[in-house]
Amino acid sequence: MSFKDFNDFPFGWADHEDIAIALYDRFGDEFGQDKIYRIRFTDLLDWIVEIPQFTGTREQSSEEHLEQIQAKWVYEWRENQ
């Protein structure tokens, strides 16, 4: 197994950091810290379930998961500035 194959591993709701990295990879610097915290959860949920490696469902989501993902996304954004 090559290192590249690790990008194809599935992940679910408990994998907040993986989701945040995927969102940062998709949007890059388009969303800064202030914008990330103002994203509606309905939009965030749509973007998460569109991630190819994501295996969770809308019904499994919770406000706690979405808040954790926002926080991890901000952390990922800061790390890349």
MODA-V708341 format. One record per residue. N is the residue number from 1. RES is the residue in one small letter. SS is DSSP state (H for helix, E for strand, C for the rest). PSI is psi as a letter, one per 20 degrees, with the letter a starting at -180 (999 if undefined). D_LAST is the distance of its C-alpha to the last C-alpha in Angstrom with 2 decimals. Layout:
n,res,ss,psi,d_last
N,RES,SS,PSI,D_LAST
N,RES,SS,PSI,D_LAST
//
This chain:
n,res,ss,psi,d_last
1,m,C,p,31.33
2,s,C,r,28.44
3,f,H,h,24.81
4,k,H,h,24.22
5,d,H,h,26.66
6,f,H,h,24.45
7,n,H,i,22.35
8,d,H,j,25.62
9,f,C,p,26.51
10,p,C,q,27.28
11,f,E,q,25.70
12,g,C,a,26.79
13,w,C,h,26.17
14,a,C,i,25.84
15,d,C,m,22.87
16,h,H,g,20.21
17,e,H,g,17.35
18,d,H,g,18.60
19,i,H,g,18.85
20,a,H,g,15.33
21,i,H,g,14.06
22,a,H,h,16.56
23,l,H,g,15.48
24,y,H,g,11.82
25,d,H,h,13.48
26,r,H,g,15.76
27,f,H,i,13.77
28,g,H,c,10.26
29,d,H,j,8.58
30,e,H,h,12.21
31,f,C,o,12.00
32,g,C,a,9.80
33,q,H,g,10.92
34,d,H,g,14.13
35,k,H,h,15.10
36,i,H,g,14.70
37,y,C,i,17.08
38,r,C,j,19.45
39,i,C,p,19.95
40,r,C,q,23.61
41,f,H,h,24.50
42,t,H,g,26.82
43,d,H,g,24.09
44,l,H,g,21.86
45,l,H,g,24.99
46,d,H,g,25.76
47,w,H,h,22.42
48,i,H,g,22.74
49,v,H,i,26.31
50,e,C,i,25.43
51,i,C,p,23.30
52,p,C,h,25.75
53,q,C,i,25.57
54,f,E,p,25.89
55,t,C,i,29.43
56,g,C,r,29.67
57,t,C,r,31.53
58,r,H,g,31.12
59,e,H,h,33.97
60,q,H,i,32.22
61,s,C,q,29.24
62,s,C,r,29.13
63,e,H,h,27.36
64,e,H,g,26.24
65,h,H,g,24.62
66,l,H,h,22.80
67,e,H,g,21.58
68,q,H,h,20.35
69,i,H,g,18.55
70,q,H,g,16.82
71,a,H,g,15.74
72,k,H,h,14.54
73,w,H,g,12.65
74,v,H,g,10.79
75,y,H,g,10.22
76,e,H,g,9.04
77,w,H,g,6.59
78,r,H,h,5.33
79,e,H,h,5.73
80,n,C,j,3.81
81,q,C,999,0.00
//
